[in-house]
Amino acid sequence: MEITLSEQAELAPASRTYLGDVWIRLRRSPGAVVGLLIVIVIAGSAILAPLLAHSDPLAQDLSHQASHPTLHHLMGTDKLGRDIFARIVYGARISIRIGFLAVGLAITVGTLIGVLAGYIGGKLESVLMAAMDLMLAFPSIILAIGITTILGPSINNLMIAVGIVYIPQYARLARSSVLAIKNLEYVDAARALGALIPRILWRHILPNILAPLLVQATLGIATAELEAAGLSYLGLGARPPSPEWGAMLNDARDYWLSAPWALIFPGVAITTMVLGFNLLGDGLRDALDPSLR
């Protein structure tokens, strides 16, 4: 029997894969598209930094201290004559690495804690979640400052501190997701067939709680970037002469009246990256919502 074009159009949506359906809904969101483009541009700038920046981000030129933007120095120079555009482009590498590694640490450890607490329950759940509640009792910035003070100021310790601070968020989210599905039919069927707990968690629980965790991770990257920039601004993160955006703000605060561009451009870079990941995260949240399918 021949199928008409209209019938083919009606059957086409049923043949979509889940990821294809998510992508279609994601690209229909103007905010998500803008956020994705911002993230792609920043990531591309970090990858192509040697091609985009014609100056060494660490090279000093004392004859051009705090000079205003020109064709040779698109964003001007700082108090040591270093090209701000080159430092921002190369600094994107540091900021992206901080965000992804810090969130990677938080989501890995937090998901493990939340899954174990939610599925096994009992005393283990009480102990683990009490520890998470204790960490949440401290303001995140205060806890991060305490950790970086103990470990010492450096980029690696900054990533560890930010990652530790956000572990409770992923642990609580993973636990609540596990509690919602651990007694569903397919999980009961796996237990009835004699599947061991590690296999149930890996094959049946984890794949079905990834969506909210991925959305939180995307939003968390923006928060981690902002937290890291704040710590670097306080002198607890990247050390000079590293071209990290928060550290650049810290360097520029002493002479911002005479050279405001040294403060404006790193601030705009931080704001743009945070905005991009927030918009992308909001779009992913809507695209992964099963009620909107």
Secondary structure, DSSP 4 states (H G I P E B T S, - for coil): -PPPHHHHHHHGGGG--HHHHHHHHHHT-HHHHHHHHHHHHHHHHHHTHHHH--S-TT---GGGTTPPP-SSSTT-B-TT--BHHHHHHHHHHHHHHHHHHHHHHHHHHHHHHHHHHHHH-HHHHHHHHHHHHHHHTS-HHHHHHHHHHHH-SSHHHHHHHHHHHTHHHHHHHHHHHHHHHTTSHHHHHHHHTT--HHHHIIIIIGGGTHHHHHHHHHHHHHHHHHHHHHHHHTTSSSPTT---HHHHHHHHTTSTTT-THHHHHHHHHHHHHHHHHHHHHHHHHHHT-GGG-
